[in-house]
């Protein structure tokens, strides 16, 4: 079915994301949207706008639309989208961020480790700006990213070990 889609179908997919909003539906649609963006790179601008949307499901699709792209991942776009969503407290957004980083760490653990180190400082600053009611969410996110960082470094170690 995906091979029959064109860039003109993106508004229809957006409608589905917004009206059939739940993680199971959206997580199928992010792959469909992702394949459309690969075929029509000019749609990256629309996906970037989705990453700023008030709708959490559009944000989630923007974050996860490049899952399983491996070397074909547009890292610059992914970084911009992730940075747009760092201050979110929504569970499904945070889960998507972790999923995207974990998935790409299988391809490029060096990039993911550098990204996490870079944003770790920003998140530590966020902790001091957040009200006490959301403090634990930010703390949990930092803890999770530390785990992902360890995973990246383990992958780097294994990669270097196998090369020797």
C-alpha positions in Angstrom: 0.0 0.0 0.0 2.8 2.4 0.9 4.1 2.3 -2.7 0.8 3.9 -3.9 1.0 6.9 -1.6 2.2 10.3 -2.8 3.0 13.5 -1.1 -0.7 14.5 -1.6 -1.7 11.8 0.9 0.2 13.4 3.8 -2.8 15.5 4.9 -5.0 12.4 4.9 -2.4 10.6 7.1 -2.3 13.7 9.4 -6.1 13.5 9.7 -5.8 9.8 10.7 -3.2 10.7 13.3 -5.3 13.4 14.8 -8.7 11.6 14.7 -7.5 8.0 15.5 -5.2 9.1 18.3 -3.8 6.3 20.3 -0.3 4.9 20.5 -1.1 1.7 18.6 -2.6 3.5 15.6 0.0 6.2 15.6 2.9 3.8 15.8 1.7 2.1 12.6 1.2 5.5 10.9 4.6 6.8 11.8 6.2 4.1 9.6 3.9 5.0 6.7 4.6 8.7 7.1 8.3 7.9 7.4 8.3 6.0 4.1 6.5 8.9 2.4 9.1 11.4 3.7 11.9 9.2 2.3 10.2 9.2 -1.1 9.4 13.0 -0.9 12.1 14.8 1.1 10.3 18.1 0.7 7.8 16.8 3.3 10.5 17.1 6.0 9.4 20.7 6.5 5.8 19.5 7.3 7.2 16.8 9.7 9.3 19.5 11.4 6.1 21.6 11.9 4.4 18.5 13.4 7.2 18.4 16.0 6.0 21.8 17.2 2.2 20.9 17.1 -0.1 21.1 20.1 -1.2 17.6 19.2 1.0 15.1 21.1 0.3 12.4 18.4 1.6 14.6 15.6 4.7 15.2 17.7 5.1 11.5 18.3 4.9 10.7 14.6 7.5 13.5 13.9 9.8 12.0 16.5 9.5 8.3 15.4 8.9 8.6 11.7 12.6 7.7 11.0 12.6 4.5 13.1 14.5 1.7 11.5 16.1 4.0 8.9 19.6 3.2 10.1 22.2 4.9 7.9 19.4 6.7 5.9 18.3 8.6 9.0 18.4 12.4 8.5 20.3 13.1 11.7 20.0 16.9 11.4 16.2 16.6 11.2 16.0 14.1 14.0 18.1 16.3 16.3 15.9 19.4 15.6 12.8 17.4 16.3 14.1 15.9 19.5 15.3 19.3 20.7 11.8 20.7 20.0 10.4 18.1 22.4 12.9 18.1 25.3 10.7 20.1 27.6 7.6 17.9 27.2 6.2 16.1 30.2 3.8 13.9 28.2 4.6 10.2 28.7 4.0 9.3 25.0 6.4 12.0 23.8 9.1 11.0 26.3 8.7 7.4 25.3 9.1 8.3 21.6 12.2 10.3 22.3 13.7 7.3 24.1 12.6 4.9 21.4 14.2 7.1 18.6 17.5 7.4 20.5 17.6 3.7 21.4 16.9 2.7 17.8 19.5 5.0 16.3 22.0 4.0 18.9 22.1 0.6 17.1 23.4 2.4 14.0 25.4 5.3 15.4 26.0 5.0 19.1 28.7 7.7 18.9 26.2 10.3 17.7 23.6 9.3 20.3 26.1 9.4 23.2 27.3 12.9 22.0 23.6 14.1 21.7 22.8 12.9 25.2 25.9 14.5 26.7 25.0 17.7 24.9 21.4 17.8 26.1 22.1 16.5 29.5 23.3 19.9 30.5 20.2 21.5 29.0 18.0 19.1 31.0 19.9 19.8 34.2 19.0 23.5 33.6 15.4 22.5 33.0 15.3 20.9 36.4 15.9 24.2 38.1 13.2 25.9 35.9 10.5 23.3 36.3 7.9 23.5 39.1 8.3 20.9 41.9 5.3 19.0 40.5 7.2 18.0 37.3 10.6 17.7 38.9 10.4 13.9 39.2 9.5 13.5 35.5 12.6 15.5 34.5 14.7 13.5 36.9 13.4 10.2 35.5 14.2 11.4 32.0 17.8 12.2 33.0 18.1 8.8 34.6 16.7 7.1 31.5 19.1 9.0 29.2 22.0 8.0 31.4 21.0 4.4 30.8 20.8 5.0 27.1 24.3 6.6 27.2 25.7 3.5 29.0 24.1 1.4 26.3 25.8 3.5 23.6 29.1 3.2 25.2 28.7 -0.6 25.6 27.9 -0.8 21.9 31.0 1.3 21.1 33.1 -1.0 23.3 31.7 -4.1 21.6 32.2 -2.6 18.2 35.8 -1.7 18.9 36.4 -5.1 20.5 35.1 -7.0 17.4 37.3 -4.9 15.2 40.5 -5.9 17.0 
